[in-house]
Amino acid sequence: MEPVKKEVTVFLEVPENFGVPHWADKHLGGDIELYAQLATRDGRRFGNGLVVEVHDEDELLDPQYVVLTDFGNEIKLSAKQLEDSFYPPIYRMKKHLAEYRRGAMEAYLLVERSVAF
């Protein structure tokens, strides 16, 4: 007997009129912008992320996004790489919370790197 293959959808769309969580200030509906909260497609590559910088000054080049992962790494990705690595964002984190998260992660990494082994 062959196993039954079922298609499972991991990404759920949330209607805009559903409201936003306490940590968010906007429903994005898949649009990528500063402070977009990102859910990873493959946790083996890197964890969930937060868009902390958007570089789209040059109209001839694709936008570049700097993403802070849950582990504290900052990675620079093109729009295509971002799309391949994360599900479309649903919410934008409030600015003060995003800045606090980035600052706290930087402070933690400074302490972590200064510990002698």
Secondary structure, 3 states (H helix, E strand, C coil): CCCCCCCCCCCCCCCHHHCCCCCEEEECCCCCCCCEEECECCCCCCCCEEEEEEECCCCCCCCEEEEEECCCCEEEEEHHHHHHHECCCCEEECHHHHHHHHHHHHHHHHHHHHCCC
